[in-house]
Amino acid sequence: MKINFFNIVGYYQFMIENLIKDDMVAVDCTAGKGNDTLFLCNIMKGRGKVFAFDLQEEAVKATIELLEQKCAYDNYEIIMDCHSRIGYFIDVPIDVAVFNLGYLPNSESRISTAFDTTLKSVEAILERLRKKGYIFIAAYLGHDNSVERNSLFDYLSSLDSKRYKVANHRLININNYPPELFIIQKMHDTL
Ligand SMILES: C[S@@+](CC[C@H](N)C(=O)[O-])C[C@H]1O[C@@H](n2cnc3c(N)ncnc32)[C@H](O)[C@@H]1O
């Protein structure tokens, strides 16, 4: 895969591609139009399982349609629900989870991710994350006065550094709120 490190989605997809292993479990926490779900299914090549969540019917339909058209594998489950309820659907260790926060692209819908449910979802995933597993979070600033990104930054900065590594990737010479990437790795099995 050719990588543009300044494109947040390209950057996390590049990293995820380098984490692939047999029988892994990946979660797309914001399925949207299905691009990340399709990416995960394709790089996992039918091995393991991909779960994808979105609370909007429009997004779930778009994701199912994209996968039916372009995915050669069937090891996925699309769930129309809030990602804060991940614990009701997934009871196996998670290797990789990805959030692409914000609104459904190219839609009239103004339903956006919000910090309280994003936080519950991140906490549920951290509990289930396998040792050395990763969460990638693409966060968008500006549209909500950067409340979701800033609250996430504060929460992730406070995680115990003995248990989690957390990085924040951002473009620092661009105005107009470029998106940011948070990368979280769990260092130990849940204590
Ligand atoms: C930026 S889009 C995701 C783009 C997607 N990854 C793609 O590849 O097309 C954000 C999505 O998050 C969804 N969303 C918002 N709040 C959510 C929640 N609490 N639980 C699950 N999905 C949510 C929205 O419906 C929207 O489709």
The ligand as an SDF file (V2000), in Angstrom:
LIG
                    3D

 27 29  0  0  0  0  0  0  0  0999 V2000
  -17.1150    9.8850    9.6300 C   0  0  0  0  0  0  0  0  0  0  0  0
  -18.3750    8.6720    9.5870 S   0  0  0  0  0  0  0  0  0  0  0  0
  -17.4660    7.1770    9.4530 C   0  0  0  0  0  0  0  0  0  0  0  0
  -16.8690    6.9350    8.1000 C   0  0  0  0  0  0  0  0  0  0  0  0
  -16.6010    5.4750    7.8110 C   0  0  0  0  0  0  0  0  0  0  0  0
  -15.5670    4.9150    8.6360 N   0  0  0  0  0  0  0  0  0  0  0  0
  -16.3320    5.1800    6.3560 C   0  0  0  0  0  0  0  0  0  0  0  0
  -15.3250    4.5090    6.0740 O   0  0  0  0  0  0  0  0  0  0  0  0
  -17.1300    5.5750    5.5030 O   0  0  0  0  0  0  0  0  0  0  0  0
  -18.9510    8.6140   11.2560 C   0  0  0  0  0  0  0  0  0  0  0  0
  -20.0990    7.6370   11.4680 C   0  0  0  0  0  0  0  0  0  0  0  0
  -20.2710    7.4740   12.8740 O   0  0  0  0  0  0  0  0  0  0  0  0
  -21.6230    7.1450   13.0870 C   0  0  0  0  0  0  0  0  0  0  0  0
  -21.9620    7.3330   14.5030 N   0  0  0  0  0  0  0  0  0  0  0  0
  -22.2190    8.4770   15.1510 C   0  0  0  0  0  0  0  0  0  0  0  0
  -22.4670    8.2400   16.4510 N   0  0  0  0  0  0  0  0  0  0  0  0
  -22.3730    6.8820   16.6110 C   0  0  0  0  0  0  0  0  0  0  0  0
  -22.5570    6.0070   17.7200 C   0  0  0  0  0  0  0  0  0  0  0  0
  -22.8270    6.4920   18.9380 N   0  0  0  0  0  0  0  0  0  0  0  0
  -22.4080    4.6850   17.5240 N   0  0  0  0  0  0  0  0  0  0  0  0
  -22.1100    4.1890   16.2940 C   0  0  0  0  0  0  0  0  0  0  0  0
  -21.9270    4.9660   15.2080 N   0  0  0  0  0  0  0  0  0  0  0  0
  -22.0530    6.3010   15.3620 C   0  0  0  0  0  0  0  0  0  0  0  0
  -22.3620    8.0900   12.1610 C   0  0  0  0  0  0  0  0  0  0  0  0
  -23.6630    7.6010   11.9070 O   0  0  0  0  0  0  0  0  0  0  0  0
  -21.4430    8.0970   10.9170 C   0  0  0  0  0  0  0  0  0  0  0  0
  -21.9100    7.1860    9.9570 O   0  0  0  0  0  0  0  0  0  0  0  0
  1  2  1  0
  2  3  1  0
  2 10  1  0
  3  4  1  0
  4  5  1  0
  5  6  1  0
  5  7  1  0
  7  8  2  0
  7  9  1  0
 10 11  1  0
 11 12  1  0
 11 26  1  0
 12 13  1  0
 13 14  1  0
 13 24  1  0
 14 15  1  0
 14 23  1  0
 15 16  2  0
 16 17  1  0
 17 18  1  0
 17 23  2  0
 18 19  1  0
 18 20  2  0
 20 21  1  0
 21 22  2  0
 22 23  1  0
 24 25  1  0
 24 26  1  0
 26 27  1  0
M  CHG  2   2   1   9  -1
M  END
$$$$
